[in-house]
Each structure stands twice: as C-alpha cells, then as structure tokens.
Amino acid sequence: MNQTTLSPSLSKRNGGHILRAKLPCLILTFYTTADAIAFEEYAKEKKLSGRLIPIPRELSAGCGMAFRIEKSLLPPDYNRLITDSRISIQEFSEMDY
C-alpha cells in the first residue's frame, strides 16, 4: 500500500480510505487496559488533548492500547501532568502518527 503524507490541513479520499496528515506526536503506552482507560479519563479531567489509539506497529506494549497527543497541543508542564497522574506508563515515544 502506498503511504502518503499530507499537510496538516489536508485530507483526501484514496480508494475509499481517508488519508490524514501524520503529525509529530507523543505516544504513551501502558501495561494494562485499565491504566490506558484511567489515563484517558485523567487527561480529560486535566484538559490534556489526546485520545486512545491501537498501539502503532513500530511499538509494543502489554495491553495493545496507547494514548496519542499531538506535540503542538502539549502544555509546557505536560511532563509534570503525566507524572502527577500516578498511572503506570510503560513507555513514552515521539513519532509522526
């Protein structure tokens, strides 16, 4: 399958699939699904913009779920916010996703 990277403001249809731009992101992986869901709830409470996604194939984690945050949307104190969650995070990764 042909990979296409689009500018952040564009998307187009390709064979019935919508392609979206790959953006620089912080990907958090978790040991358990419960931790992933707990972090999603914590992020909403702290207004930390992001969402749960299936683990990108370049990574691996115990539960198969990850939390994706666009780097452009990260607050300056994001490291403290993540640490203060007290939720067990398996790995932090930066990648275009």
C-alpha angles and dihedrals in degrees: 000000000000114000114217124189114203131192112269092256097051137076129164141182118257117179092332094312124108111227117207132193118269109234132191106268143174110232119199119196127198139207093225139028088234090060091048092051092043090053091049090054091045091050091052090049091051093041090241104159114229144092144227115264137174111269110274109245090243089067136049132206140167099255104033094236130104137181116235122204122178108234092225089061097050115116116231091252096048093124091059092045091053093045092047090057089077087209116137108251117191100199144353114214133176116213144137106265 
